[in-house]
Amino acid sequence: WTTRALDAGWDLALDPRGWTRSYGDLAAPVGEIWLASRSATIRVLAAAAYGRSPLGRAELPRLLDGLADPIAYVRAWTATAIEDVLGRPLDAVTYDPRAPAAVRAAQLERLRARLAR
């Protein structure tokens, strides 16, 4: 449906046949694929998009995975997206993307448990 919409709305004809190499199942939501991308930039863009999307709440478990990202700026921008979804800031006690890995892991475990309630 995406290629049809691009063609109809913007007169942009695309051939999606090669997309399966990058995306696998073309029926799968691309946001989920982007959150798991090898590219940090794409992971950040996906998190930011979910932060502004009405689908963000449903993707919160996957967004929380981004708080364990090995790259600090991905963690920081993912935290911002989660704040957008929740409608409130995460203080440094709740989650600090600059904290040592062991501290972040414990914070993330507590945050997951709290949000699962």
TIZA-909224 format. One record per residue: residue in one letter; x, y, z of N, C-alpha, C, O in turn. Coordinates in pm, whole numbers, plus 50000, padded with zeros to 5 digits. Example, Ala and Ser with C-alpha at 12.3 -4.5 7.8 and 13.67 -1.06 7.14 Angstrom:
TIZA-909224
+-----+-------+-------+-------+-------+-------+-------+-------+-------+-------+-------+-------+-------+
! res !    nX !    nY !    nZ !   caX !   caY !   caZ !    cX !    cY !    cZ !    oX !    oY !    oZ !
+-----+-------+-------+-------+-------+-------+-------+-------+-------+-------+-------+-------+-------+
!   A ! 51319 ! 49431 ! 50780 ! 51230 ! 49550 ! 50780 ! 51320 ! 49670 ! 50780 ! 51424 ! 49668 ! 50846 !
!   S ! 51285 ! 49775 ! 50708 ! 51367 ! 49894 ! 50714 ! 51290 ! 50003 ! 50787 ! 51341 ! 50114 ! 50804 !
+-----+-------+-------+-------+-------+-------+-------+-------+-------+-------+-------+-------+-------+
//
This chain:
TIZA-909224
+-----+-------+-------+-------+-------+-------+-------+-------+-------+-------+-------+-------+-------+
! res !    nX !    nY !    nZ !   caX !   caY !   caZ !    cX !    cY !    cZ !    oX !    oY !    oZ !
+-----+-------+-------+-------+-------+-------+-------+-------+-------+-------+-------+-------+-------+
!   W ! 50082 ! 49882 ! 50000 ! 50000 ! 50000 ! 50000 ! 50086 ! 50125 ! 50000 ! 50043 ! 50228 ! 49948 !
!   T ! 50205 ! 50119 ! 50056 ! 50291 ! 50237 ! 50064 ! 50331 ! 50286 ! 49926 ! 50322 ! 50405 ! 49897 !
!   T ! 50373 ! 50194 ! 49840 ! 50416 ! 50237 ! 49707 ! 50298 ! 50293 ! 49628 ! 50314 ! 50389 ! 49552 !
!   R ! 50180 ! 50234 ! 49645 ! 50061 ! 50288 ! 49576 ! 50029 ! 50429 ! 49625 ! 49994 ! 50516 ! 49545 !
!   A ! 50041 ! 50452 ! 49756 ! 50012 ! 50584 ! 49812 ! 50114 ! 50687 ! 49764 ! 50078 ! 50800 ! 49731 !
!   L ! 50241 ! 50648 ! 49759 ! 50344 ! 50741 ! 49709 ! 50321 ! 50775 ! 49562 ! 50339 ! 50889 ! 49520 !
!   D ! 50282 ! 50675 ! 49487 ! 50256 ! 50697 ! 49345 ! 50134 ! 50787 ! 49326 ! 50136 ! 50879 ! 49244 !
!   A ! 50027 ! 50760 ! 49401 ! 49904 ! 50837 ! 49385 ! 49919 ! 50980 ! 49438 ! 49871 ! 51075 ! 49375 !
!   G ! 49986 ! 50995 ! 49551 ! 49995 ! 51128 ! 49614 ! 50107 ! 51215 ! 49565 ! 50097 ! 51338 ! 49567 !
!   W ! 50216 ! 51153 ! 49522 ! 50334 ! 51232 ! 49485 ! 50390 ! 51194 ! 49348 ! 50499 ! 51238 ! 49311 !
!   D ! 50317 ! 51114 ! 49276 ! 50362 ! 51070 ! 49144 ! 50504 ! 51012 ! 49151 ! 50589 ! 51041 ! 49067 !
!   L ! 50526 ! 50929 ! 49253 ! 50657 ! 50868 ! 49276 ! 50642 ! 50717 ! 49265 ! 50589 ! 50653 ! 49356 !
!   A ! 50687 ! 50661 ! 49156 ! 50676 ! 50517 ! 49133 ! 50802 ! 50448 ! 49185 ! 50913 ! 50479 ! 49142 !
!   L ! 50784 ! 50356 ! 49279 ! 50895 ! 50280 ! 49336 ! 50876 ! 50132 ! 49312 ! 50763 ! 50082 ! 49305 !
!   D ! 50986 ! 50062 ! 49299 ! 50982 ! 49916 ! 49280 ! 51027 ! 49851 ! 49411 ! 51146 ! 49853 ! 49443 !
!   P ! 50935 ! 49793 ! 49487 ! 50971 ! 49738 ! 49618 ! 51033 ! 49598 ! 49615 ! 51059 ! 49541 ! 49721 !
!   R ! 51056 ! 49543 ! 49497 ! 51105 ! 49404 ! 49491 ! 51236 ! 49383 ! 49566 ! 51256 ! 49276 ! 49623 !
!   G ! 51324 ! 49480 ! 49568 ! 51451 ! 49465 ! 49638 ! 51444 ! 49495 ! 49787 ! 51541 ! 49475 ! 49859 !
!   W ! 51331 ! 49541 ! 49834 ! 51317 ! 49582 ! 49974 ! 51324 ! 49465 ! 50070 ! 51358 ! 49484 ! 50187 !
!   T ! 51293 ! 49345 ! 50027 ! 51293 ! 49231 ! 50119 ! 51433 ! 49204 ! 50175 ! 51446 ! 49149 ! 50284 !
!   R ! 51537 ! 49242 ! 50101 ! 51673 ! 49225 ! 50154 ! 51692 ! 49309 ! 50281 ! 51759 ! 49265 ! 50374 !
!   S ! 51634 ! 49428 ! 50284 ! 51649 ! 49516 ! 50400 ! 51544 ! 49492 ! 50508 ! 51573 ! 49502 ! 50627 !
!   Y ! 51422 ! 49460 ! 50465 ! 51310 ! 49456 ! 50558 ! 51255 ! 49318 ! 50585 ! 51176 ! 49302 ! 50678 !
!   G ! 51292 ! 49219 ! 50510 ! 51234 ! 49087 ! 50530 ! 51089 ! 49086 ! 50487 ! 51058 ! 49108 ! 50370 !
!   D ! 51001 ! 49060 ! 50580 ! 50857 ! 49054 ! 50554 ! 50803 ! 49195 ! 50529 ! 50799 ! 49277 ! 50620 !
!   L ! 50762 ! 49222 ! 50407 ! 50713 ! 49355 ! 50373 ! 50579 ! 49386 ! 50436 ! 50535 ! 49501 ! 50434 !
!   A ! 50512 ! 49286 ! 50492 ! 50386 ! 49311 ! 50561 ! 50410 ! 49350 ! 50708 ! 50317 ! 49395 ! 50775 !
!   A ! 50532 ! 49333 ! 50758 ! 50564 ! 49367 ! 50897 ! 50571 ! 49519 ! 50911 ! 50610 ! 49588 ! 50817 !
!   P ! 50533 ! 49571 ! 51028 ! 50543 ! 49716 ! 51050 ! 50688 ! 49762 ! 51041 ! 50775 ! 49708 ! 51111 !
!   V ! 50714 ! 49858 ! 50957 ! 50852 ! 49903 ! 50934 ! 50910 ! 49968 ! 51059 ! 51032 ! 49963 ! 51079 !
!   G ! 50827 ! 50028 ! 51142 ! 50879 ! 50088 ! 51265 ! 50948 ! 49988 ! 51355 ! 51052 ! 50018 ! 51413 !
!   E ! 50892 ! 49869 ! 51366 ! 50954 ! 49764 ! 51446 ! 51089 ! 49724 ! 51387 ! 51185 ! 49700 ! 51460 !
!   I ! 51094 ! 49716 ! 51256 ! 51219 ! 49681 ! 51188 ! 51322 ! 49791 ! 51210 ! 51439 ! 49762 ! 51235 !
!   W ! 51280 ! 49916 ! 51200 ! 51372 ! 50028 ! 51219 ! 51424 ! 50035 ! 51363 ! 51540 ! 50069 ! 51383 !
!   L ! 51341 ! 50005 ! 51461 ! 51388 ! 50005 ! 51600 ! 51500 ! 49904 ! 51622 ! 51583 ! 49923 ! 51711 !
!   A ! 51502 ! 49798 ! 51543 ! 51605 ! 49693 ! 51556 ! 51715 ! 49707 ! 51450 ! 51797 ! 49616 ! 51434 !
!   S ! 51717 ! 49818 ! 51380 ! 51814 ! 49838 ! 51271 ! 51958 ! 49832 ! 51320 ! 51987 ! 49863 ! 51436 !
!   R ! 52049 ! 49793 ! 51231 ! 52193 ! 49799 ! 51261 ! 52241 ! 49944 ! 51264 ! 52346 ! 49974 ! 51321 !
!   S ! 52166 ! 50034 ! 51201 ! 52205 ! 50175 ! 51196 ! 52150 ! 50251 ! 51317 ! 52029 ! 50253 ! 51340 !
!   A ! 52239 ! 50312 ! 51393 ! 52198 ! 50389 ! 51509 ! 52106 ! 50504 ! 51468 ! 52009 ! 50535 ! 51539 !
!   T ! 52135 ! 50566 ! 51357 ! 52053 ! 50678 ! 51309 ! 51909 ! 50633 ! 51283 ! 51815 ! 50703 ! 51319 !
!   I ! 51894 ! 50519 ! 51223 ! 51759 ! 50468 ! 51195 ! 51688 ! 50432 ! 51325 ! 51568 ! 50454 ! 51338 !
!   R ! 51761 ! 50376 ! 51422 ! 51699 ! 50344 ! 51552 ! 51648 ! 50472 ! 51619 ! 51539 ! 50473 ! 51676 !
!   V ! 51727 ! 50578 ! 51614 ! 51686 ! 50706 ! 51673 ! 51565 ! 50762 ! 51601 ! 51470 ! 50809 ! 51665 !
!   L ! 51566 ! 50759 ! 51468 ! 51452 ! 50810 ! 51391 ! 51324 ! 50732 ! 51423 ! 51217 ! 50791 ! 51436 !
!   A ! 51336 ! 50602 ! 51434 ! 51218 ! 50520 ! 51466 ! 51165 ! 50554 ! 51604 ! 51044 ! 50568 ! 51623 !
!   A ! 51255 ! 50567 ! 51701 ! 51211 ! 50601 ! 51837 ! 51142 ! 50737 ! 51838 ! 51037 ! 50753 ! 51899 !
!   A ! 51201 ! 50835 ! 51770 ! 51142 ! 50968 ! 51765 ! 51004 ! 50965 ! 51699 ! 50912 ! 51033 ! 51744 !
!   A ! 50990 ! 50887 ! 51594 ! 50861 ! 50875 ! 51526 ! 50757 ! 50815 ! 51619 ! 50644 ! 50864 ! 51626 !
!   Y ! 50793 ! 50709 ! 51691 ! 50699 ! 50649 ! 51785 ! 50666 ! 50745 ! 51899 ! 50555 ! 50743 ! 51953 !
!   G ! 50762 ! 50828 ! 51937 ! 50737 ! 50926 ! 52042 ! 50628 ! 51024 ! 52006 ! 50561 ! 51078 ! 52094 !
!   R ! 50608 ! 51047 ! 51878 ! 50507 ! 51141 ! 51830 ! 50383 ! 51071 ! 51776 ! 50288 ! 51137 ! 51733 !
!   S ! 50383 ! 50940 ! 51779 ! 50276 ! 50862 ! 51717 ! 50176 ! 50811 ! 51820 ! 50212 ! 50783 ! 51934 !
!   P ! 50049 ! 50800 ! 51780 ! 49953 ! 50736 ! 51869 ! 49985 ! 50587 ! 51889 ! 49929 ! 50523 ! 51978 !
!   L ! 50074 ! 50531 ! 51808 ! 50116 ! 50391 ! 51823 ! 50228 ! 50375 ! 51925 ! 50267 ! 50263 ! 51959 !
!   G ! 50280 ! 50486 ! 51975 ! 50393 ! 50482 ! 52067 ! 50368 ! 50403 ! 52193 ! 50455 ! 50328 ! 52238 !
!   R ! 50250 ! 50417 ! 52252 ! 50219 ! 50345 ! 52376 ! 50227 ! 50194 ! 52354 ! 50280 ! 50121 ! 52438 !
!   A ! 50175 ! 50147 ! 52241 ! 50179 ! 50003 ! 52212 ! 50322 ! 49954 ! 52188 ! 50352 ! 49837 ! 52212 !
!   E ! 50409 ! 50043 ! 52142 ! 50549 ! 50005 ! 52113 ! 50642 ! 50032 ! 52231 ! 50763 ! 50016 ! 52218 !
!   L ! 50585 ! 50072 ! 52345 ! 50668 ! 50105 ! 52460 ! 50766 ! 49994 ! 52499 ! 50881 ! 50025 ! 52528 !
!   P ! 50725 ! 49865 ! 52500 ! 50824 ! 49761 ! 52534 ! 50945 ! 49762 ! 52439 ! 51058 ! 49742 ! 52482 !
!   R ! 50921 ! 49784 ! 52311 ! 51033 ! 49789 ! 52215 ! 51113 ! 49918 ! 52231 ! 51235 ! 49918 ! 52215 !
!   L ! 51045 ! 50028 ! 52263 ! 51117 ! 50152 ! 52288 ! 51208 ! 50137 ! 52410 ! 51321 ! 50186 ! 52410 !
!   L ! 51159 ! 50070 ! 52511 ! 51242 ! 50050 ! 52631 ! 51369 ! 49973 ! 52598 ! 51472 ! 49994 ! 52662 !
!   D ! 51363 ! 49884 ! 52500 ! 51485 ! 49813 ! 52458 ! 51594 ! 49911 ! 52417 ! 51713 ! 49885 ! 52438 !
!   G ! 51555 ! 50025 ! 52361 ! 51652 ! 50125 ! 52317 ! 51728 ! 50190 ! 52432 ! 51834 ! 50247 ! 52410 !
!   L ! 51675 ! 50180 ! 52553 ! 51747 ! 50234 ! 52668 ! 51868 ! 50149 ! 52705 ! 51952 ! 50192 ! 52784 !
!   A ! 51877 ! 50030 ! 52648 ! 51993 ! 49943 ! 52669 ! 52089 ! 49947 ! 52551 ! 52182 ! 49867 ! 52543 !
!   D ! 52067 ! 50039 ! 52459 ! 52152 ! 50049 ! 52340 ! 52297 ! 50078 ! 52381 ! 52319 ! 50151 ! 52478 !
!   P ! 52394 ! 50022 ! 52311 ! 52534 ! 50048 ! 52346 ! 52579 ! 50191 ! 52314 ! 52684 ! 50235 ! 52362 !
!   I ! 52502 ! 50262 ! 52232 ! 52542 ! 50397 ! 52190 ! 52465 ! 50500 ! 52273 ! 52342 ! 50499 ! 52277 !
!   A ! 52540 ! 50589 ! 52339 ! 52480 ! 50685 ! 52433 ! 52375 ! 50774 ! 52369 ! 52269 ! 50796 ! 52428 !
!   Y ! 52401 ! 50827 ! 52250 ! 52303 ! 50918 ! 52192 ! 52174 ! 50846 ! 52152 ! 52068 ! 50908 ! 52150 !
!   V ! 52182 ! 50717 ! 52120 ! 52059 ! 50641 ! 52094 ! 51979 ! 50628 ! 52223 ! 51858 ! 50645 ! 52224 !
!   R ! 52049 ! 50598 ! 52333 ! 51980 ! 50589 ! 52462 ! 51914 ! 50722 ! 52499 ! 51800 ! 50725 ! 52544 !
!   A ! 51987 ! 50831 ! 52479 ! 51934 ! 50963 ! 52516 ! 51811 ! 51001 ! 52433 ! 51711 ! 51045 ! 52488 !
!   W ! 51819 ! 50983 ! 52301 ! 51705 ! 51018 ! 52216 ! 51588 ! 50922 ! 52236 ! 51472 ! 50961 ! 52223 !
!   T ! 51619 ! 50797 ! 52268 ! 51511 ! 50702 ! 52297 ! 51442 ! 50741 ! 52427 ! 51320 ! 50730 ! 52437 !
!   A ! 51518 ! 50785 ! 52526 ! 51458 ! 50831 ! 52651 ! 51365 ! 50949 ! 52625 ! 51257 ! 50957 ! 52683 !
!   T ! 51405 ! 51039 ! 52537 ! 51320 ! 51153 ! 52502 ! 51191 ! 51105 ! 52435 ! 51084 ! 51157 ! 52464 !
!   A ! 51201 ! 51006 ! 52348 ! 51082 ! 50952 ! 52282 ! 50989 ! 50887 ! 52384 ! 50867 ! 50901 ! 52376 !
!   I ! 51046 ! 50816 ! 52480 ! 50965 ! 50753 ! 52585 ! 50897 ! 50860 ! 52669 ! 50781 ! 50845 ! 52707 !
!   E ! 50968 ! 50966 ! 52699 ! 50906 ! 51077 ! 52771 ! 50787 ! 51134 ! 52693 ! 50684 ! 51166 ! 52751 !
!   D ! 50803 ! 51145 ! 52563 ! 50693 ! 51193 ! 52479 ! 50573 ! 51100 ! 52487 ! 50459 ! 51146 ! 52497 !
!   V ! 50598 ! 50969 ! 52482 ! 50490 ! 50871 ! 52489 ! 50421 ! 50878 ! 52626 ! 50298 ! 50876 ! 52633 !
!   L ! 50499 ! 50888 ! 52732 ! 50444 ! 50889 ! 52867 ! 50383 ! 51024 ! 52904 ! 50298 ! 51033 ! 52993 !
!   G ! 50427 ! 51129 ! 52835 ! 50377 ! 51263 ! 52867 ! 50438 ! 51321 ! 52993 ! 50380 ! 51411 ! 53055 !
!   R ! 50554 ! 51271 ! 53030 ! 50624 ! 51321 ! 53148 ! 50773 ! 51291 ! 53135 ! 50812 ! 51198 ! 53065 !
!   P ! 50856 ! 51369 ! 53204 ! 51001 ! 51344 ! 53197 ! 51042 ! 51223 ! 53281 ! 50977 ! 51187 ! 53379 !
!   L ! 51152 ! 51163 ! 53241 ! 51218 ! 51060 ! 53322 ! 51332 ! 51128 ! 53396 ! 51425 ! 51180 ! 53334 !
!   D ! 51325 ! 51130 ! 53529 ! 51434 ! 51193 ! 53602 ! 51556 ! 51100 ! 53604 ! 51546 ! 50984 ! 53565 !
!   A ! 51669 ! 51152 ! 53650 ! 51794 ! 51075 ! 53648 ! 51791 ! 50956 ! 53742 ! 51868 ! 50862 ! 53724 !
!   V ! 51703 ! 50957 ! 53841 ! 51690 ! 50841 ! 53929 ! 51615 ! 50729 ! 53856 ! 51645 ! 50611 ! 53873 !
!   T ! 51516 ! 50768 ! 53775 ! 51438 ! 50670 ! 53700 ! 51522 ! 50609 ! 53589 ! 51527 ! 50487 ! 53573 !
!   Y ! 51589 ! 50695 ! 53511 ! 51677 ! 50646 ! 53404 ! 51774 ! 50757 ! 53365 ! 51734 ! 50869 ! 53336 !
!   D ! 51902 ! 50723 ! 53366 ! 52006 ! 50817 ! 53326 ! 52089 ! 50753 ! 53215 ! 52165 ! 50660 ! 53241 !
!   P ! 52076 ! 50803 ! 53091 ! 52149 ! 50741 ! 52979 ! 52301 ! 50753 ! 52991 ! 52374 ! 50686 ! 52918 !
!   R ! 52349 ! 50838 ! 53084 ! 52493 ! 50855 ! 53102 ! 52549 ! 50769 ! 53214 ! 52670 ! 50762 ! 53232 !
!   A ! 52462 ! 50702 ! 53288 ! 52506 ! 50621 ! 53403 ! 52585 ! 50500 ! 53355 ! 52574 ! 50460 ! 53239 !
!   P ! 52663 ! 50441 ! 53444 ! 52735 ! 50317 ! 53409 ! 52635 ! 50208 ! 53369 ! 52519 ! 50209 ! 53410 !
!   A ! 52682 ! 50115 ! 53290 ! 52595 ! 50010 ! 53234 ! 52517 ! 49934 ! 53341 ! 52398 ! 49907 ! 53324 !
!   A ! 52581 ! 49901 ! 53451 ! 52513 ! 49824 ! 53556 ! 52400 ! 49906 ! 53619 ! 52294 ! 49852 ! 53650 !
!   V ! 52423 ! 50035 ! 53638 ! 52320 ! 50123 ! 53694 ! 52204 ! 50135 ! 53596 ! 52087 ! 50126 ! 53635 !
!   R ! 52236 ! 50156 ! 53469 ! 52130 ! 50167 ! 53366 ! 52048 ! 50039 ! 53359 ! 51925 ! 50045 ! 53348 !
!   A ! 52113 ! 49925 ! 53366 ! 52041 ! 49797 ! 53359 ! 51942 ! 49784 ! 53474 ! 51829 ! 49739 ! 53455 !
!   A ! 51985 ! 49822 ! 53594 ! 51895 ! 49815 ! 53710 ! 51781 ! 49915 ! 53695 ! 51666 ! 49884 ! 53726 !
!   Q ! 51812 ! 50035 ! 53648 ! 51707 ! 50135 ! 53626 ! 51606 ! 50086 ! 53523 ! 51485 ! 50101 ! 53541 !
!   L ! 51655 ! 50027 ! 53416 ! 51566 ! 49979 ! 53311 ! 51477 ! 49866 ! 53363 ! 51359 ! 49860 ! 53330 !
!   E ! 51534 ! 49777 ! 53443 ! 51454 ! 49667 ! 53499 ! 51340 ! 49723 ! 53585 ! 51226 ! 49678 ! 53576 !
!   R ! 51372 ! 49822 ! 53670 ! 51269 ! 49884 ! 53755 ! 51165 ! 49958 ! 53670 ! 51045 ! 49952 ! 53699 !
!   L ! 51211 ! 50026 ! 53567 ! 51119 ! 50101 ! 53480 ! 51025 ! 50006 ! 53406 ! 50905 ! 50032 ! 53397 !
!   R ! 51078 ! 49896 ! 53354 ! 50993 ! 49797 ! 53287 ! 50886 ! 49745 ! 53382 ! 50769 ! 49734 ! 53346 !
!   A ! 50927 ! 49712 ! 53505 ! 50832 ! 49658 ! 53603 ! 50725 ! 49761 ! 53636 ! 50607 ! 49727 ! 53645 !
!   R ! 50765 ! 49884 ! 53652 ! 50668 ! 49989 ! 53686 ! 50569 ! 50014 ! 53573 ! 50450 ! 50033 ! 53598 !
!   L ! 50617 ! 50014 ! 53449 ! 50529 ! 50040 ! 53335 ! 50443 ! 49921 ! 53298 ! 50342 ! 49936 ! 53229 !
!   A ! 50482 ! 49802 ! 53345 ! 50403 ! 49682 ! 53315 ! 50277 ! 49675 ! 53402 ! 50185 ! 49599 ! 53371 !
!   R ! 50272 ! 49751 ! 53508 ! 50156 ! 49749 ! 53599 ! 50036 ! 49816 ! 53538 ! 49931 ! 49822 ! 53601 !
+-----+-------+-------+-------+-------+-------+-------+-------+-------+-------+-------+-------+-------+
//
